[in-house]
């Protein structure tokens, strides 16, 4: 199937041709016809499969067919997404796909002054891409009205609903017209989130692409066992061996990301960190340099990395294994996007072995153990596999023996003259 066979308007087809798009991806091929019919949709597909185009193209098609608005433009389509980087990326996609339609879109997010965003909104837009906090703030100030919205998209729905955004989302849903088309898109969709989605969506259809394949099939995976102390040394060794490849390093915390950048700097490896405590200007500068190839190493937290889409990203390093297994899928999906191949390497210290076990359970495969490295210490190898959760450890045995000895001592004291309780 080609995009020409989907019945899209000529201006959109022309823009897609400019972008080099010929054949829709599986999520696009299944989702676009449903959305063109006006149905609500819950779409689940792994990262890098083209979800933004899957919802963006039908919205542009509907709005263009409806004709240009008379007078000041009112917001007809709303896309809500968890991070600033992802919002910007989605806005760029709408601009690219809709460049011949005459439709206007803008992006709003927190962390910057609102003046410029308010000015653009004052001139009128057809499509608004926003993060929840800034969106609610400008609604409360009277700068935004959602009463004319006909298309509402919740992107990265699992994160939006499962990581503290649920109250904001409920407030936004309450402000939307009931007669609208609602779209939920995500790379993962746990059962609890599906149940919640059913309450928020109307009469919807669901599209799930390869649910049994939890990880990007073109990504080569591997894990190094290494102590927490030696992780910085192993990372430096790995980066020096990779040469000029672009490498995305994941840290579990903001403080950890800063610390990694500092350690790399001490080894004369230039890197930058992006996370929630960085200013928007700093984050965009670092991300821009990374995308342009001027910066080879970017260290990110999970939320900040949601908007990273780099075509030639050769390697992802999980410096810290995530404690939520679905997050692993998102992380390694940053490489091996579309038709490209990629490599994802994880570091696992003794405290992260349970995380690795949970990840392997989710993806239904064992992450290959990589050969010994120069910084091996007291870590498991192929000959010393990770213990199952139900196998008692030495401390548990030690405590059990200690309790048994205490009990025996107590019995001996009772036998010596005290009243023995039956």
C-alpha positions as CSV (number, residue, x, y, z in Angstrom):
1,X,0.0,0.0,0.0
2,X,1.1,3.6,-0.7
3,X,-0.1,6.9,0.8
4,X,-1.7,7.6,-2.5
5,X,-4.1,4.7,-1.9
6,X,-5.4,6.1,1.4
7,X,-7.5,8.9,-0.1
8,X,-5.5,11.8,1.3
9,X,-5.8,15.3,-0.1
10,X,-3.2,16.4,-2.7
11,X,-1.4,19.0,-0.6
12,X,-0.7,16.4,2.1
13,X,0.5,13.9,-0.5
14,X,2.8,16.5,-2.0
15,X,4.3,17.2,1.5
16,X,4.7,13.5,2.2
17,X,6.5,13.1,-1.1
18,X,8.8,16.0,-0.1
19,X,9.6,14.1,3.1
20,X,10.4,10.9,1.2
21,X,7.3,9.1,2.4
22,X,6.0,6.5,0.0
23,X,4.6,3.5,1.9
24,X,2.9,3.9,5.3
25,X,4.2,2.0,8.3
26,X,2.0,-0.7,9.8
27,X,0.6,1.6,12.5
28,X,-0.1,4.3,9.8
29,X,-1.6,1.8,7.4
30,X,-4.1,0.6,10.0
31,X,-4.7,3.8,12.0
32,X,-5.2,6.4,9.2
33,X,-8.2,4.7,7.5
34,X,-10.0,4.4,10.9
35,X,-9.2,8.1,11.8
36,X,-10.4,9.2,8.4
37,X,-13.8,7.7,9.2
38,X,-13.9,9.8,12.4
39,X,-13.7,6.9,14.8
40,X,-11.9,7.2,18.2
41,X,-8.7,5.2,18.4
42,X,-6.4,3.5,20.9
43,X,-3.1,2.9,19.0
44,X,-0.2,0.9,20.4
45,X,3.1,0.5,18.6
46,X,6.7,0.4,19.5
47,X,8.8,3.6,19.4
48,X,10.1,4.6,16.0
49,X,7.2,3.2,13.9
50,X,5.6,6.5,12.9
51,X,2.9,7.2,15.4
52,X,3.1,11.0,15.0
53,X,2.3,10.7,11.3
54,X,-0.5,8.2,12.1
55,X,-2.5,10.8,14.0
56,X,-1.1,14.0,12.4
57,X,-1.9,13.2,8.8
58,X,-5.7,12.4,9.3
59,X,-6.1,15.5,11.4
60,X,-4.5,17.7,8.7
61,X,-6.7,16.0,6.1
62,X,-9.9,16.7,8.0
63,X,-9.1,20.3,8.8
64,X,-8.0,21.0,5.2
65,X,-11.2,19.4,3.8
66,X,-13.3,21.6,6.2
67,X,-11.9,24.7,4.6
68,X,-10.0,27.7,6.1
69,X,-11.6,29.3,9.1
70,X,-13.1,32.7,8.7
71,X,-11.9,35.5,11.0
72,X,-9.6,34.6,13.9
73,X,-8.7,30.9,13.8
74,X,-9.9,28.8,16.7
75,X,-8.1,25.7,18.0
76,X,-9.6,22.8,16.2
77,X,-7.1,20.1,17.1
78,X,-5.3,19.6,20.4
79,X,-2.3,17.3,21.0
80,X,-1.2,16.8,24.6
81,X,2.2,15.2,25.3
82,X,4.4,14.8,28.4
83,X,7.6,16.6,27.5
84,X,8.8,19.8,25.9
85,X,11.1,17.9,23.5
86,X,8.3,15.6,22.3
87,X,5.9,18.6,21.9
88,X,8.5,20.4,19.7
89,X,9.1,17.3,17.6
90,X,5.3,16.8,17.0
91,X,5.0,20.5,16.1
92,X,7.7,20.1,13.5
93,X,5.9,17.1,12.0
94,X,2.7,19.0,11.7
95,X,4.6,21.8,10.0
96,X,6.2,19.4,7.5
97,X,3.1,17.4,6.7
98,X,0.9,20.5,6.5
99,X,3.1,22.9,4.7
100,X,0.9,23.1,1.6
101,X,-2.4,23.2,3.5
102,X,-2.3,26.7,4.9
103,X,-3.1,25.4,8.4
104,X,-1.3,26.9,11.4
105,X,0.1,25.0,14.4
106,X,2.0,26.1,17.4
107,X,3.6,24.5,20.4
108,X,3.4,25.6,24.1
109,X,5.3,24.2,27.0
110,X,6.6,25.3,30.4
111,X,10.1,26.3,31.5
112,X,10.1,29.5,29.3
113,X,8.3,32.8,29.5
114,X,4.8,32.7,28.1
115,X,4.9,36.0,26.3
116,X,5.8,34.7,22.8
117,X,3.5,31.7,23.1
118,X,0.6,34.0,24.1
119,X,1.3,36.3,21.1
120,X,1.1,33.4,18.7
121,X,-2.1,32.1,20.2
122,X,-3.5,35.6,20.0
123,X,-3.1,35.5,16.2
124,X,-5.1,32.3,16.0
125,X,-4.0,28.7,15.3
126,X,-5.7,25.6,14.0
127,X,-3.6,23.0,15.8
128,X,-2.1,23.3,19.3
129,X,0.5,20.9,20.7
130,X,1.0,21.3,24.4
131,X,2.4,19.9,27.6
132,X,-0.3,19.7,30.4
133,X,1.0,22.2,32.9
134,X,1.4,25.2,30.6
135,X,-1.8,24.3,28.8
136,X,-3.9,24.4,32.0
137,X,-2.1,27.5,33.1
138,X,-2.9,29.5,29.9
139,X,-6.5,28.1,30.0
140,X,-6.9,29.4,33.5
141,X,-5.5,32.8,32.5
142,X,-8.1,33.0,29.7
143,X,-5.6,32.8,26.8
144,X,-6.8,29.4,25.5
145,X,-10.3,28.0,24.9
146,X,-10.9,24.3,24.1
147,X,-14.6,24.7,23.3
148,X,-14.0,24.4,19.5
149,X,-11.7,21.4,19.6
150,X,-12.8,18.6,17.2
151,X,-9.7,16.4,17.5
152,X,-8.0,15.6,20.8
153,X,-4.8,13.5,20.9
154,X,-3.1,12.1,24.0
155,X,0.4,11.0,22.9
156,X,2.5,8.7,25.1
157,X,-0.7,7.9,26.9
158,X,0.9,5.4,29.3
159,X,3.3,8.0,30.6
160,X,0.6,10.7,30.7
161,X,-1.8,8.6,32.7
162,X,0.6,6.5,34.8
163,X,3.2,9.0,35.9
164,X,1.4,11.8,37.7
165,X,-0.5,13.4,34.8
166,X,-3.8,11.8,35.4
167,X,-5.3,14.7,37.4
168,X,-4.3,17.2,34.7
169,X,-5.7,15.0,32.0
170,X,-9.0,14.7,33.7
171,X,-9.2,18.5,34.0
172,X,-8.4,18.9,30.3
173,X,-10.9,16.2,29.3
174,X,-13.6,18.0,31.2
175,X,-12.9,21.2,29.2
176,X,-13.2,19.5,25.8
177,X,-16.5,19.3,23.8
178,X,-18.1,15.9,24.2
179,X,-18.6,15.7,20.4
180,X,-15.0,15.2,19.4
181,X,-12.7,12.6,18.0
182,X,-10.3,11.2,20.6
183,X,-7.0,9.5,19.9
184,X,-4.7,7.7,22.4
185,X,-1.2,6.7,21.1
186,X,1.6,5.0,23.0
187,X,4.5,2.7,22.7
188,X,3.4,0.6,25.6
189,X,-0.1,0.1,27.1
190,X,-0.3,-1.9,30.4
191,X,-3.7,-3.4,31.2
192,X,-4.4,-0.8,33.9
193,X,-3.9,2.0,31.4
194,X,-6.1,0.3,28.9
195,X,-8.9,0.1,31.5
196,X,-8.5,3.8,32.2
197,X,-8.4,4.6,28.5
198,X,-11.8,2.9,28.0
199,X,-13.3,5.3,30.4
200,X,-12.0,8.4,28.6
201,X,-12.5,7.3,25.0
202,X,-15.9,7.0,23.3
203,X,-16.8,4.4,20.7
204,X,-13.2,3.4,19.8
205,X,-11.2,0.9,17.8
206,X,-7.8,-0.4,18.9
207,X,-4.8,-1.0,16.7
208,X,-1.9,-2.9,18.3
209,X,1.2,-3.5,16.2
210,X,3.2,-6.6,17.1
211,X,2.3,-6.7,20.8
212,X,4.3,-9.9,21.3
213,X,7.5,-8.0,20.1
214,X,8.2,-5.8,23.1
215,X,11.5,-4.4,21.8
216,X,12.6,-3.0,18.4
217,X,13.5,-6.1,16.4
218,X,16.4,-4.4,14.6
219,X,18.1,-3.4,17.9
220,X,21.1,-5.6,18.9
221,X,21.0,-5.8,22.7
222,X,23.6,-6.8,25.3
223,X,24.4,-6.4,29.0
224,X,27.6,-5.9,30.9
225,X,27.8,-6.9,34.6
226,X,29.8,-4.2,36.4
227,X,29.9,-2.7,39.9
228,X,28.5,0.8,40.4
229,X,32.0,2.1,41.2
230,X,33.4,0.9,37.8
231,X,30.5,2.1,35.7
232,X,32.1,5.4,34.8
233,X,35.4,3.6,33.7
234,X,33.5,1.1,31.6
235,X,31.5,4.0,29.9
236,X,34.7,5.9,29.1
237,X,36.2,2.7,27.7
238,X,33.1,2.0,25.6
239,X,32.9,5.6,24.2
240,X,36.6,5.6,23.3
241,X,36.1,2.4,21.4
242,X,33.1,3.7,19.5
243,X,35.0,6.6,17.9
244,X,32.7,9.2,16.3
245,X,29.4,7.4,16.8
246,X,26.5,9.3,18.3
247,X,25.7,7.8,21.7
248,X,22.7,8.4,24.0
249,X,23.3,7.5,27.6
250,X,20.4,7.0,30.0
251,X,20.6,7.9,33.7
252,X,17.8,7.1,36.2
253,X,18.1,10.5,38.0
254,X,18.9,14.1,37.1
255,X,21.8,14.2,39.6
256,X,23.1,11.0,38.1
257,X,23.0,12.5,34.6
258,X,25.1,15.6,35.7
259,X,27.5,13.3,37.5
260,X,28.0,11.2,34.3
261,X,28.8,14.3,32.3
262,X,31.3,15.4,34.9
263,X,33.0,12.0,34.9
264,X,33.2,12.0,31.1
265,X,34.6,15.5,31.1
266,X,37.4,14.4,33.4
267,X,38.4,11.9,30.6
268,X,38.2,14.6,27.9
269,X,35.0,13.3,26.5
270,X,32.5,16.1,25.7
271,X,29.0,15.4,26.8
272,X,25.8,17.3,27.8
273,X,22.9,16.4,30.0
274,X,19.2,17.0,29.4
275,X,16.7,16.7,32.2
276,X,13.9,18.5,34.0
277,X,16.2,20.8,36.0
278,X,17.9,22.2,32.9
279,X,16.5,25.3,31.3
280,X,14.6,24.9,28.1
281,X,17.3,26.9,26.2
282,X,20.0,24.6,27.6
283,X,18.0,21.5,26.7
284,X,17.3,22.6,23.1
285,X,20.9,23.7,22.6
286,X,22.2,20.3,23.7
287,X,19.6,18.4,21.7
288,X,20.2,20.5,18.6
289,X,24.0,19.9,18.8
290,X,23.4,16.2,19.2
291,X,21.0,16.0,16.3
292,X,23.4,17.9,14.1
293,X,26.3,15.7,15.0
294,X,28.3,18.5,16.8
295,X,27.9,16.7,20.1
296,X,28.5,13.0,20.1
297,X,27.4,12.0,23.7
298,X,24.1,13.1,25.2
299,X,23.1,12.0,28.7
300,X,19.4,12.0,29.4
301,X,16.7,11.0,31.9
302,X,13.7,9.0,30.7
303,X,11.2,11.8,30.6
304,X,13.6,14.3,28.9
305,X,14.5,11.7,26.2
306,X,10.9,11.2,25.0
307,X,11.3,13.7,22.2
308,X,14.7,12.5,21.0
309,X,14.5,11.3,17.4
310,X,18.0,11.1,15.8
311,X,18.2,9.2,12.5
312,X,21.8,8.1,12.8
313,X,21.8,7.2,16.5
314,X,24.2,4.2,16.6
315,X,24.2,3.3,20.3
316,X,22.1,3.6,23.4
317,X,23.7,2.9,26.8
318,X,21.6,2.1,29.8
319,X,24.1,3.4,32.4
320,X,21.4,2.7,35.0
321,X,18.8,0.0,34.3
322,X,15.3,1.3,34.6
323,X,13.2,0.1,37.5
324,X,10.1,0.0,35.2
325,X,10.6,-2.6,32.5
326,X,8.5,-0.9,29.9
327,X,10.9,2.1,30.1
328,X,13.6,-0.2,28.8
329,X,11.5,-0.6,25.6
330,X,11.3,3.1,25.2
331,X,15.0,3.6,25.8
332,X,16.3,1.1,23.3
333,X,13.7,2.3,20.8
334,X,15.7,5.5,20.4
335,X,18.1,3.5,18.2
336,X,17.1,1.1,15.4
337,X,14.3,3.5,14.3
338,X,12.3,2.9,11.1
339,X,14.5,0.8,8.8
340,X,17.8,1.5,10.6
341,X,19.7,-0.9,12.8
342,X,21.1,-0.1,16.2
343,X,22.8,-1.3,19.4
344,X,21.6,-1.0,23.0
345,X,24.1,-1.9,25.8
346,X,23.1,-2.0,29.4
347,X,25.2,-1.8,32.6
348,X,23.9,-4.0,35.5
349,X,25.3,-3.7,39.0
350,X,24.4,-6.0,41.9
351,X,21.4,-3.9,43.0
352,X,19.9,-3.9,39.5
353,X,19.7,-7.7,38.9
354,X,16.0,-7.8,39.8
355,X,15.4,-5.0,37.2
356,X,17.2,-7.1,34.5
357,X,15.0,-10.1,35.4
358,X,11.8,-8.0,35.1
359,X,13.0,-6.6,31.7
360,X,13.7,-10.1,30.4
361,X,10.3,-11.3,31.6
362,X,8.6,-8.4,29.7
363,X,10.5,-8.8,26.4
364,X,10.2,-12.6,26.7
365,X,13.9,-13.1,25.9
366,X,17.2,-13.1,27.6
367,X,19.4,-10.0,27.0
368,X,22.8,-11.5,25.8
369,X,25.6,-11.3,28.4
370,X,28.6,-9.5,26.9
371,X,32.1,-10.8,27.3
372,X,34.4,-9.8,30.1
373,X,35.5,-6.2,30.1
374,X,38.7,-4.5,31.6
375,X,36.9,-3.6,34.8
376,X,35.6,-6.9,36.0
377,X,35.2,-7.4,39.7
378,X,32.8,-9.3,41.9
379,X,30.0,-9.5,39.3
380,X,28.1,-12.5,37.9
381,X,29.2,-14.0,34.6
382,X,27.8,-16.7,32.4
383,X,29.1,-19.3,34.9
384,X,27.5,-17.5,37.8
385,X,24.0,-16.7,36.7
386,X,21.6,-14.3,38.4
387,X,19.7,-16.0,41.2
388,X,16.0,-16.3,40.9
389,X,13.9,-14.2,43.2
390,X,12.7,-17.1,45.3
391,X,16.2,-18.4,46.0
392,X,17.3,-17.5,49.5
393,X,20.4,-15.3,49.8
394,X,23.2,-15.6,52.3
395,X,21.8,-12.8,54.5
396,X,18.4,-14.5,54.7
397,X,20.1,-17.8,55.7
398,X,22.2,-16.0,58.2
399,X,19.2,-14.4,59.8
400,X,17.3,-17.7,59.8
401,X,20.2,-19.5,61.5
402,X,20.5,-16.6,64.0
403,X,16.8,-16.9,64.9
404,X,17.0,-20.7,65.2
405,X,19.9,-20.3,67.7
406,X,18.0,-17.8,69.7
407,X,15.0,-20.2,69.9
408,X,17.3,-23.1,71.0
409,X,18.9,-20.9,73.7
410,X,15.4,-19.9,74.9
411,X,14.3,-23.6,75.2
412,X,17.5,-24.5,77.1
413,X,16.8,-21.7,79.6
414,X,13.2,-22.9,80.1
415,X,14.5,-26.5,80.7
416,X,16.7,-25.2,83.4
417,X,13.8,-24.3,85.8
418,X,11.5,-21.8,84.2
419,X,7.8,-22.6,83.5
420,X,7.6,-24.0,80.0
421,X,4.6,-22.5,78.1
422,X,2.8,-25.1,76.0
